[in-house]
Amino acid sequence: MSTQKGKIGVTTENIFPVIKKFLYSDHEIFLRELVSNAIDATNKLKTLSSFGEFKGELGDMNVKVTVDKEAGTLTVSDHGIGMTADDIEKYINQIAFSGAEEFLAKYKDKAENIIGHFGLGFYSAFMVAKKVEIRTLSYKEGAEAVNWVCDGSPEYSMEPIEKKERGTDIVLYIDDENKEFLEQSRIDTLLKKYCRFLPVPVISGKEQEWKDGKYVDTDRDKVINNTEPAWTKKPADLTDDDYRNFYRELYPGQDDPLFWIHLNVDYPFTLTGILYFPKIKNNIDISRNRIQLYCNQVFVTDSVEGVVPEFMMLMQGVIDSPDIPLNVSRSYLQSDTAVKKISSYITKKVAQRLEEIFKNNREEYESKWDDIKVFIEYGMLTDEKFRDAAMKFVLVKDTNDKYYTLDEYKTLIEANQTDKEGNIIYLYATDKTAQYNYITAATDKGYDVLLMDGQLDSHFIGLLEQKLEKSHFVRVDSDVVDNLIRKEDKKADDLTAAQRNILTNVFRSQIPAVDKAEFLVSFESLSADAAPLVITQNEYMRRMKDMAAMQPGMSFYSELPDSYNLIVNTEHKLIKQICDDADKSIAEKISPITSSIDKTNAEITTIREAAKDGKLSDDDNKKVSELEGEADKLRKEETEMIGQYAATQPVVKQLIDLALLGNGLLKGHDLSEFIKRSINLL
């Protein structure tokens, strides 16, 4: 053929916006495209040879990437099928449509077929090159080698050249803005990212060795990829060590995985891969770079948000499918029908694998439960289908480190932990050490206590209460043990109104200031051998605060102070003694004040009841304000008098401090004073 010149149908000016917007998120993708095309050309020749359509020697079937920094070129070479002038006309020149709009109309729904559409991948080269050459010789007998050149303008030239070796060299003359792609280290990094598992050896430079105080090239080619990764093999051909070694190849330096799932399906879509369960313990680490998506062993992306279910982001591994488009636009992937089907399939397979391990090796499953608990709970909270499947194999652990399925645990506690309303009460603790006294009190009463100390357990408890009929979860420190599972009506205490008022102020006045905490004094008629004072925390408010710590939208709860109940056991002998002493020492002194307060409040009530339609006149409003001010003054006087008396009663302060100490709330100066007082009392 003679030298040919002409214009290509799709110019660099109108193709680049399409490539960048719809197909590529970064210029570096060009290397993946060019190497993938070279792999495709190589595999096509192998296929032709296996069918007898190519009878020559295959010879060197590697793909080679060469950096020539002095010449300013980057070359991707293969010894595949090569091209004739007609092939170049078809795949390069006559990709040729009227412009970017028609180009996009043809390819936007076929992004998954980039490999094989040589021109599409090829034109990505112009994102980094000021000029591109194609030097190629077809495998066809009698073919003539061709050199095609384009400088990024609509014009190109094509002429015959001397080329002895079959295959194609794509030579990129790197432009000034992209000189980074002339660094061997940069190219090696990209090849390891995008091409590390391609099915044909990819050579990039030479192996190096340390010599005379520096690294020097050897004469050995550096192959950067593993052409037969574990997921391409049959599960029957792999040992546990093979799976672990592949995990180490993917994630060097990490602990070995707990177990894995080998995916292998060919209908209704084609999918292979290996997903690993890493050790995640109680910390949710949803991060990128965990699951890598591939298309025919070509890396697509490791940003899988929205592509796989959110809880899968805790897993690691590889998913490979020709049905996953090479388009790396996340919005495109999320809307792709094949991707949605694959996502549902993986969820199903993960659930099946977990159930299989649970059924076949319960002991192994329990030994790994604490490491996979976060994963399973997160999946149940965020994915309805997984939640329904996981109800069969989700476990709960009690404070004796025994594991149960939900059905097993219900059977264990149903008889003894059902309240008078017929609700099964699941008692739980979040900290075995801090809540030890409460756990002991519950177990002494014959109850079993779950340990719910995971990062997601506050949310997971809410889910279980929805799924388990007539079931409530109650933390062991949310009330006194006699009230945790109410089996009969609460016994009323026998305090008079005056005694209740005095005792309330006696104990309230001696509670030290605890940062971000409020205390409400209440009275319970408990057993005589129960503790004199017990500190509990309201179940609802505490649970809301726990969930608020993980959900920014609930910040209102997280800003509220912790609310505690200081429960006074009126049946305990020490409380009875404190009450008797107060009656003798202070009741008579404050009685006139209490009477005055009652009288003032009665006057206020009379005025309000006499008001027409509930509206007070200006004079009545003034009178009520005066009376309320007088009542406040009297209450303050009463409180101060009781407080002064309480300060002379070291037993009161001691009991309060003991209760605070048992809940980890006694610190600093107050703890020091408690120790001194304890010594003096002894």
TORDO-242531 format. One line per 4 residues: number of its first residue (from 1); for each residue x, y, z of C-alpha. Coordinates in Angstrom, 1 decimal, m for minus. Example, Ala and Ser with C-alpha at 12.3 -4.5 7.8 and 13.67 -1.06 7.14 Angstrom:
BEGIN
1) 12.3,m4.5,7.8 | 13.7,m1.1,7.1
END
This chain:
BEGIN
1) 0.0,0.0,0.0 | 1.1,3.6,m0.5 | 1.1,6.3,2.1 | m2.5,7.3,3.0
5) m3.7,10.4,4.7 | m7.2,11.3,5.9 | m9.4,12.4,8.7 | m10.8,10.2,11.4
9) m14.5,10.4,12.1 | m14.3,10.9,15.9 | m11.7,13.5,16.7 | m9.8,14.0,19.9
13) m11.8,17.2,20.4 | m15.2,15.5,20.5 | m14.3,12.1,21.9 | m12.5,13.2,25.0
17) m15.5,14.7,26.8 | m17.4,11.5,26.2 | m14.6,9.2,27.4 | m14.0,11.3,30.5
21) m17.6,11.8,31.5 | m19.0,8.4,30.8 | m16.1,5.9,30.8 | m13.1,7.1,32.7
25) m12.7,8.8,36.1 | m9.0,9.3,35.7 | m6.4,9.7,33.0 | m4.5,6.8,34.3
29) m7.2,4.4,33.0 | m5.5,4.7,29.5 | m2.9,2.2,30.6 | m5.6,m0.3,31.6
33) m7.3,0.1,28.2 | m4.2,m0.3,26.1 | m2.9,m3.3,28.1 | m6.4,m4.9,28.0
37) m6.5,m4.5,24.2 | m3.1,m6.2,23.9 | m4.3,m9.0,26.1 | m7.4,m9.4,23.9
41) m5.3,m9.5,20.8 | m3.0,m12.1,22.3 | m5.9,m14.3,23.5 | m7.6,m14.1,20.1
45) m4.5,m15.5,18.4 | m4.4,m18.3,21.0 | m8.1,m19.1,20.2 | m7.4,m19.1,16.5
49) m4.4,m21.4,17.0 | m6.5,m23.9,19.1 | m9.1,m24.1,16.3 | m6.5,m24.6,13.6
53) m7.1,m21.2,12.0 | m3.6,m20.1,12.7 | m1.0,m22.7,12.0 | 2.2,m20.7,12.8
57) 4.3,m20.8,15.9 | 2.8,m18.7,18.7 | 6.2,m17.9,20.2 | 6.4,m15.1,22.8
61) 2.9,m14.4,23.9 | 3.7,m11.8,26.6 | 2.5,m8.2,26.7 | 5.3,m5.7,27.2
65) 5.2,m2.2,28.6 | 8.3,m0.1,27.9 | 9.2,3.3,29.2 | 11.8,5.4,27.3
69) 12.2,8.5,29.3 | 14.8,10.0,26.9 | 12.5,9.6,23.9 | 9.5,10.6,25.9
73) 7.6,7.5,24.9 | 5.6,4.8,26.5 | 5.0,1.6,24.4 | 2.6,m1.2,24.8
77) 3.6,m4.2,22.7 | 1.9,m7.6,22.0 | 2.4,m10.6,19.7 | m1.2,m11.1,19.1
81) m3.3,m11.1,15.9 | m2.0,m7.7,14.8 | m3.9,m5.6,12.2 | m4.0,m5.0,8.5
85) m4.6,m1.6,6.9 | m8.2,m2.6,6.5 | m8.4,m3.4,10.2 | m7.0,0.0,11.1
89) m9.6,1.6,8.8 | m12.4,m0.3,10.5 | m11.3,m0.1,14.2 | m9.5,3.2,14.2
93) m10.5,5.4,11.4 | m14.1,4.3,10.9 | m15.0,3.9,14.5 | m16.1,7.1,12.7
97) m19.4,8.7,13.4 | m20.5,12.2,12.9 | m19.4,13.3,16.3 | m19.5,12.8,20.1
101) m23.3,12.6,20.3 | m23.6,9.7,17.8 | m20.5,8.0,19.3 | m22.1,8.1,22.7
105) m25.4,6.9,21.4 | m23.7,3.8,20.1 | m21.5,3.0,23.1 | m23.1,4.4,26.2
109) m25.2,1.2,26.8 | m22.3,m1.1,25.8 | m19.6,0.1,28.1 | m19.2,m3.5,29.3
113) m17.8,m4.4,25.9 | m14.9,m2.1,25.9 | m12.5,m5.0,25.5 | m12.9,m6.0,21.8
117) m13.9,m2.5,20.7 | m10.3,m1.7,20.1 | m10.9,1.9,18.9 | m12.7,2.9,22.1
121) m10.0,1.8,24.4 | m7.3,3.0,22.0 | m8.5,6.6,22.0 | m8.0,6.9,25.7
125) m4.3,7.2,24.8 | m4.8,10.8,23.7 | m5.7,11.8,27.2 | m1.9,11.7,28.0
129) m0.2,11.7,24.6 | 0.5,14.4,22.1 | 1.1,11.9,19.3 | 0.3,8.2,19.0
133) 1.7,5.6,16.6 | 0.4,2.1,15.8 | 3.0,m0.2,14.4 | 1.3,m3.5,13.5
137) 1.7,m6.7,11.5 | m1.3,m9.0,11.1 | m1.1,m12.8,11.7 | m2.7,m13.3,8.3
141) m0.5,m14.9,5.6 | 1.1,m12.3,3.3 | 0.0,m9.4,5.5 | 1.9,m6.1,5.2
145) 3.0,m4.2,8.2 | 1.4,m0.8,8.8 | 2.3,2.4,10.6 | m0.5,4.7,11.6
149) 0.3,8.1,13.1 | m2.0,10.8,14.6 | m1.1,13.9,16.6 | m4.5,14.4,18.2
153) m5.9,16.4,15.3 | m8.5,15.0,12.9 | m5.7,14.2,10.4 | m3.8,10.9,10.4
157) m1.3,9.2,8.1 | m0.9,5.5,7.4 | 2.0,3.9,5.5 | 3.7,0.5,5.1
161) 6.7,m0.3,7.2 | 9.2,m3.1,7.8 | 8.1,m5.1,10.8 | 9.3,m8.7,11.2
165) 7.4,m9.7,14.4 | 3.7,m10.3,14.4 | 1.6,m8.1,16.7 | 1.1,m4.5,17.6
169) 3.1,m1.7,19.2 | 1.2,1.3,20.5 | 3.7,4.1,21.0 | 2.6,7.1,23.1
173) 4.5,10.3,22.9 | 3.6,11.6,26.3 | 2.6,15.3,26.5 | 4.2,17.8,28.8
177) 1.3,17.7,31.3 | 1.6,14.0,31.9 | 5.3,13.3,32.3 | 4.6,11.2,35.4
181) 3.8,8.4,33.0 | 7.4,8.3,31.9 | 8.4,7.2,35.4 | 9.0,3.4,35.7
185) 7.7,3.4,39.3 | 4.5,5.1,38.3 | 3.9,2.7,35.5 | 4.6,m0.3,37.7
189) 2.2,1.0,40.3 | m0.6,1.4,37.7 | 0.0,m2.0,36.2 | m0.1,m3.6,39.7
193) m3.4,m1.8,40.3 | m5.2,m2.5,37.1 | m3.4,m5.5,35.5 | m2.1,m7.7,38.4
197) m4.4,m10.6,37.5 | m4.6,m10.4,33.7 | m4.5,m13.8,32.0 | m1.4,m13.1,29.9
201) 2.0,m12.2,31.4 | 2.6,m8.5,31.5 | 6.3,m7.5,31.5 | 7.4,m4.1,32.7
205) 11.1,m3.4,32.9 | 13.6,m5.7,34.5 | 13.9,m7.3,37.9 | 16.3,m5.5,40.2
209) 18.9,m6.6,42.8 | 21.0,m4.8,45.4 | 24.5,m4.3,44.2 | 27.3,m1.9,45.3
213) 24.9,0.1,47.6 | 22.1,0.5,45.1 | 19.5,m1.3,43.1 | 20.5,m2.2,39.6
217) 18.6,m3.9,36.7 | 19.2,m7.6,36.0 | 18.7,m9.3,32.6 | 15.4,m10.9,33.9
221) 12.1,m9.5,32.7 | 9.8,m8.3,35.5 | 6.4,m9.9,35.3 | 4.0,m7.9,37.3
225) 0.9,m10.1,37.2 | m0.5,m13.4,38.5 | m2.1,m15.0,35.4 | m4.0,m17.6,37.3
229) m5.4,m16.0,40.5 | m7.3,m18.3,42.9 | m10.8,m17.2,41.9 | m10.2,m18.5,38.3
233) m9.7,m22.0,39.6 | m12.2,m24.6,40.8 | m12.8,m24.8,44.5 | m12.0,m28.5,44.5
237) m8.5,m27.7,43.2 | m7.7,m25.3,46.1 | m6.6,m26.0,49.6 | m7.2,m23.8,52.6
241) m3.6,m22.7,52.3 | m4.2,m21.6,48.7 | m7.1,m19.4,49.9 | m5.0,m17.9,52.7
245) m2.0,m17.3,50.4 | m4.3,m15.5,47.9 | m5.7,m13.3,50.7 | m2.1,m12.4,51.7
249) m1.4,m11.5,48.1 | m4.4,m9.2,48.1 | m3.9,m7.8,51.5 | m0.3,m8.2,52.6
253) 0.4,m7.8,56.3 | m3.1,m8.4,57.6 | m4.2,m11.2,59.9 | m5.5,m14.3,58.2
257) m9.2,m14.3,57.4 | m11.7,m16.2,59.4 | m13.2,m18.0,56.5 | m14.2,m17.4,52.8
261) m16.8,m17.9,50.1 | m15.9,m19.0,46.6 | m18.4,m17.6,44.2 | m18.9,m19.5,40.9
265) m22.1,m19.1,38.8 | m22.8,m19.1,35.1 | m26.6,m18.5,35.1 | m28.4,m16.1,34.9
269) m25.1,m14.2,34.8 | m21.5,m15.2,34.9 | m19.7,m14.5,38.1 | m16.6,m15.8,39.9
273) m14.7,m14.5,42.9 | m13.7,m15.1,46.5 | m15.0,m13.1,49.4 | m13.2,m13.2,52.8
277) m14.4,m12.5,56.3 | m11.6,m10.5,58.0 | m11.3,m10.1,61.7 | m13.3,m6.9,62.5
281) m14.1,m7.4,66.2 | m16.2,m4.5,67.5 | m15.0,m1.7,65.3 | m16.9,m1.0,62.1
285) m14.4,0.0,59.5 | m16.3,0.7,56.3 | m13.6,1.7,53.9 | m12.8,1.5,50.3
289) m10.3,m0.9,48.8 | m11.8,m3.9,50.5 | m13.7,m5.6,47.6 | m12.2,m5.3,44.2
293) m14.4,m5.5,41.1 | m12.9,m7.1,37.9 | m14.2,m7.8,34.4 | m12.5,m10.8,32.8
297) m9.6,m10.3,35.3 | m9.3,m6.6,34.3 | m9.5,m4.3,37.4 | m12.6,m2.1,37.3
301) m12.8,m0.4,40.7 | m12.4,m0.8,44.4 | m15.0,1.9,45.2 | m18.0,m0.4,45.6
305) m20.3,1.9,47.6 | m23.8,1.3,46.3 | m22.7,m1.5,44.1 | m22.7,m4.2,46.8
309) m24.9,m4.0,49.9 | m23.5,m1.7,52.5 | m22.8,m4.4,55.0 | m20.6,m6.2,52.4
313) m18.2,m3.3,52.7 | m16.9,m5.1,55.8 | m15.8,m8.0,53.7 | m12.7,m8.3,51.5
317) m11.9,m10.0,48.3 | m12.5,m10.1,44.5 | m15.6,m10.2,42.4 | m15.1,m10.9,38.6
321) m17.8,m10.9,36.0 | m18.0,m10.0,32.3 | m21.5,m8.7,33.2 | m19.9,m5.9,35.3
325) m19.3,m3.0,33.0 | m15.8,m1.5,32.7 | m17.5,1.8,33.0 | m16.3,3.2,36.3
329) m19.0,5.8,36.9 | m20.6,4.8,40.2 | m24.0,6.1,39.2 | m23.8,4.0,36.1
333) m22.9,0.9,38.1 | m25.6,1.5,40.6 | m28.3,1.6,37.9 | m27.0,m1.3,36.0
337) m29.4,m4.3,36.1 | m26.7,m6.9,36.0 | m24.9,m5.3,38.9 | m28.2,m5.3,41.0
341) m28.7,m9.0,40.3 | m25.1,m9.8,41.2 | m25.5,m7.9,44.5 | m28.6,m9.9,45.4
345) m26.9,m13.1,44.5 | m23.8,m12.4,46.7 | m26.0,m11.5,49.7 | m27.8,m14.9,49.3
349) m24.5,m16.8,49.0 | m23.0,m15.1,52.0 | m26.1,m16.0,54.1 | m25.9,m19.6,52.8
353) m22.2,m19.9,53.6 | m22.7,m18.7,57.2 | m25.6,m21.0,57.8 | m23.5,m23.9,56.3
357) m20.6,m23.2,58.7 | m23.1,m22.9,61.6 | m24.8,m26.2,60.9 | m21.7,m28.2,60.0
361) m19.3,m26.9,62.6 | m21.1,m25.2,65.5 | m17.9,m25.2,67.6 | m15.8,m23.4,64.9
365) m18.7,m20.9,64.3 | m18.9,m20.0,68.0 | m15.2,m19.6,68.3 | m15.3,m16.9,65.5
369) m18.6,m15.3,66.5 | m17.0,m12.4,68.4 | m15.1,m11.5,65.2 | m18.0,m11.8,62.8
373) m20.7,m10.5,65.1 | m20.5,m6.9,63.8 | m20.7,m8.0,60.2 | m23.9,m10.1,60.8
377) m25.6,m7.5,62.9 | m24.8,m4.8,60.4 | m26.2,m6.9,57.6 | m29.3,m7.6,59.6
381) m29.8,m3.9,60.3 | m29.3,m2.8,56.7 | m30.5,m5.6,54.5 | m34.0,m7.1,54.9
385) m33.3,m10.3,52.9 | m30.1,m11.0,54.8 | m31.9,m10.3,58.1 | m34.6,m12.9,57.4
389) m31.9,m15.5,56.5 | m29.7,m14.6,59.5 | m32.4,m15.2,62.1 | m31.4,m18.9,61.8
393) m27.7,m18.4,62.6 | m27.3,m15.2,64.5 | m26.1,m15.9,68.1 | m26.3,m14.2,71.4
397) m23.8,m14.7,74.2 | m24.5,m14.5,77.9 | m22.2,m13.3,80.7 | m21.0,m16.9,81.2
401) m19.7,m16.9,77.7 | m22.2,m19.4,76.5 | m23.7,m19.0,73.0 | m27.3,m19.5,71.9
405) m29.4,m19.1,68.8 | m32.4,m16.9,69.4 | m34.7,m19.9,69.6 | m32.4,m21.7,72.1
409) m32.2,m18.6,74.3 | m35.9,m18.1,74.3 | m36.4,m21.7,75.5 | m33.8,m21.1,78.2
413) m35.3,m18.0,79.8 | m39.0,m18.2,78.9 | m40.1,m19.9,82.1 | m38.3,m17.7,84.6
417) m38.1,m14.4,82.8 | m41.7,m13.8,81.7 | m43.4,m10.8,83.4 | m46.9,m10.5,84.6
421) m48.0,m9.1,81.2 | m46.7,m12.2,79.4 | m43.6,m10.5,78.0 | m40.3,m12.3,77.8
425) m37.6,m10.1,79.4 | m34.1,m10.4,78.0 | m31.8,m9.0,80.6 | m28.5,m7.7,79.3
429) m25.3,m6.0,80.3 | m22.9,m3.9,78.3 | m19.9,m4.1,80.5 | m19.2,m7.2,82.7
433) m16.8,m5.3,85.0 | m18.7,m2.0,85.4 | m22.1,m3.8,85.9 | m20.8,m6.7,87.9
437) m22.9,m6.0,91.0 | m26.1,m5.8,88.9 | m25.2,m8.9,87.0 | m24.6,m10.8,90.2
441) m27.9,m9.6,91.7 | m29.8,m10.8,88.6 | m28.0,m14.2,88.4 | m28.5,m14.7,92.2
445) m32.2,m14.4,91.5 | m32.0,m17.1,88.9 | m32.0,m14.9,85.8 | m29.6,m15.2,82.8
449) m27.9,m12.1,81.5 | m26.8,m11.5,77.9 | m23.6,m9.6,77.1 | m24.4,m7.0,74.5
453) m21.2,m5.0,74.4 | m20.8,m4.6,70.6 | m20.7,m1.3,68.7 | m24.1,m2.0,67.1
457) m25.9,m3.7,69.9 | m27.9,m0.7,71.0 | m29.4,m0.7,67.4 | m29.6,m4.5,67.2
461) m31.6,m4.7,70.4 | m34.2,m2.5,68.9 | m34.3,m4.8,65.8 | m34.7,m7.9,68.0
465) m37.6,m6.3,69.9 | m39.4,m5.8,66.6 | m38.7,m9.3,65.3 | m39.3,m11.3,68.5
469) m42.9,m11.4,69.6 | m43.8,m10.1,73.1 | m40.1,m9.5,74.0 | m38.4,m6.7,75.8
473) m34.7,m6.1,76.4 | m33.8,m4.5,79.7 | m30.3,m3.6,80.9 | m29.5,m5.0,84.3
477) m28.7,m1.5,85.7 | m31.9,0.1,84.5 | m33.8,m0.7,87.7 | m33.5,m2.6,91.0
481) m33.4,m6.3,90.5 | m36.9,m6.8,92.0 | m38.3,m4.5,89.3 | m36.4,m5.8,86.2
485) m39.0,m8.5,85.6 | m42.2,m7.4,87.3 | m44.2,m10.5,88.2 | m46.6,m8.8,90.7
489) m47.7,m5.3,91.4 | m45.2,m3.0,93.0 | m45.3,m2.9,96.8 | m45.9,0.6,98.1
493) m43.6,2.1,100.7 | m45.0,3.2,104.1 | m43.4,6.6,104.2 | m45.6,9.6,105.1
497) m45.6,12.7,102.9 | m43.4,14.5,105.5 | m40.9,11.6,105.8 | m40.7,11.4,102.0
501) m40.0,15.1,101.7 | m37.3,15.0,104.4 | m35.6,11.9,103.0 | m35.7,13.3,99.5
505) m33.8,16.4,100.6 | m31.5,14.5,102.9 | m30.2,12.4,100.1 | m30.4,14.9,97.3
509) m28.4,17.5,99.2 | m25.5,15.1,99.7 | m25.1,13.9,96.1 | m21.9,15.4,94.8
513) m21.8,17.2,91.4 | m21.1,14.7,88.7 | m20.2,16.0,85.3 | m23.0,15.8,82.7
517) m25.2,13.8,85.1 | m28.5,14.4,86.9 | m30.0,12.4,89.7 | m33.6,11.8,90.7
521) m34.3,10.5,94.2 | m37.0,7.9,94.5 | m38.2,5.3,97.0 | m38.8,1.5,96.7
525) m40.0,m1.0,99.2 | m37.4,m3.7,98.4 | m36.4,m6.7,100.4 | m34.5,m6.1,103.7
529) m31.4,m7.8,102.4 | m31.3,m5.7,99.2 | m28.8,m2.8,99.0 | m29.9,0.4,100.9
533) m29.2,2.6,97.8 | m29.2,1.6,94.2 | m28.3,3.8,91.2 | m30.1,2.9,87.9
537) m30.3,4.5,84.5 | m33.5,4.9,82.5 | m33.6,2.3,79.8 | m35.2,4.5,77.1
541) m33.0,7.6,77.6 | m29.8,5.6,77.9 | m30.6,3.6,74.7 | m31.4,6.9,72.8
545) m28.0,8.3,73.9 | m26.2,5.1,72.9 | m27.7,5.3,69.4 | m27.1,9.0,69.2
549) m23.4,8.4,69.5 | m23.5,6.7,66.1 | m26.2,8.7,64.4 | m25.5,12.5,63.9
553) m29.2,13.1,63.3 | m29.9,12.2,66.9 | m27.4,14.7,68.4 | m30.2,16.1,70.6
557) m30.0,13.0,72.8 | m26.3,12.9,72.9 | m26.2,16.5,74.3 | m28.6,15.7,77.2
561) m27.0,15.0,80.6 | m27.1,11.4,81.8 | m30.2,10.8,83.9 | m29.8,8.5,86.9
565) m32.2,7.3,89.6 | m31.0,7.1,93.1 | m33.4,4.5,94.5 | m33.7,4.4,98.3
569) m34.7,1.0,99.8 | m37.1,1.9,102.5 | m37.0,m1.7,104.0 | m33.3,m1.6,104.7
573) m32.4,m1.1,108.4 | m29.9,1.7,107.6 | m32.5,3.7,105.7 | m35.1,3.1,108.5
577) m32.5,4.3,111.0 | m31.8,7.4,108.9 | m35.5,8.1,108.7 | m36.0,7.7,112.4
581) m33.1,10.0,113.2 | m34.4,12.6,110.9 | m37.9,12.4,112.4 | m36.4,13.0,115.8
585) m33.8,15.7,114.8 | m35.4,17.8,112.0 | m39.1,16.9,111.5 | m40.4,19.2,114.3
589) m38.1,22.1,113.1 | m39.3,22.1,109.5 | m42.9,21.3,110.2 | m43.9,25.0,110.5
593) m42.1,25.8,107.2 | m43.8,22.8,105.5 | m47.2,24.0,106.8 | m46.5,27.5,105.5
597) m45.6,26.1,102.1 | m48.8,24.1,102.0 | m50.9,27.1,103.0 | m49.3,29.3,100.3
601) m49.9,26.6,97.6 | m53.5,26.3,98.7 | m54.0,30.1,98.3 | m52.5,29.9,94.8
605) m54.8,27.0,93.9 | m57.9,28.9,95.2 | m57.1,32.0,93.1 | m56.6,29.9,90.0
609) m59.8,27.9,90.5 | m61.8,31.1,91.0 | m60.5,32.6,87.7 | m63.2,32.9,84.9
613) m62.4,30.7,82.0 | m59.0,30.0,83.5 | m57.8,33.5,82.8 | m56.3,35.5,85.7
617) m56.9,39.2,86.1 | m53.9,41.5,86.4 | m54.4,41.8,90.2 | m54.7,38.0,90.5
621) m51.5,37.5,88.4 | m49.7,39.9,90.7 | m50.9,38.1,93.8 | m50.0,34.6,92.4
625) m46.5,35.8,91.5 | m46.0,37.1,95.1 | m47.3,33.9,96.6 | m45.1,31.8,94.3
629) m42.1,33.8,95.3 | m42.9,33.3,99.0 | m43.3,29.6,98.4 | m40.0,29.4,96.7
633) m38.3,31.3,99.5 | m39.8,28.9,102.1 | m38.8,25.8,100.0 | m35.2,27.1,99.8
637) m35.2,27.7,103.6 | m36.5,24.2,104.1 | m34.0,22.6,101.8 | m31.1,24.5,103.4
641) m32.2,23.4,106.9 | m32.4,19.7,105.8 | m29.1,19.9,103.9 | m27.3,21.3,107.0
645) m28.7,18.5,109.0 | m27.7,15.8,106.4 | m24.2,17.2,106.3 | m23.8,16.1,109.9
649) m24.8,12.5,109.0 | m21.7,10.7,107.6 | m23.7,7.5,107.0 | m25.9,9.3,104.4
653) m22.9,10.6,102.5 | m21.2,7.2,102.9 | m24.2,5.3,101.4 | m24.4,7.7,98.5
657) m20.7,7.5,97.7 | m20.8,3.7,97.9 | m23.6,3.7,95.3 | m21.7,6.1,93.1
661) m18.5,4.1,93.5 | m20.3,0.9,92.4 | m21.2,2.7,89.1 | m17.9,4.3,88.4
665) m19.3,7.7,89.1 | m17.2,8.6,92.2 | m13.9,10.4,91.1 | m11.3,13.0,91.9
669) m11.9,15.0,95.1 | m15.1,13.2,96.0 | m13.3,9.8,95.8 | m10.5,11.1,98.0
673) m13.0,12.4,100.6 | m14.8,9.1,100.6 | m11.6,7.2,101.4 | m10.8,9.6,104.3
677) m14.3,9.3,105.6 | m14.2,5.5,105.4 | m11.0,5.4,107.4 | m12.6,7.7,110.1
681) m15.7,5.5,110.2 | m13.6,2.4,110.7
END
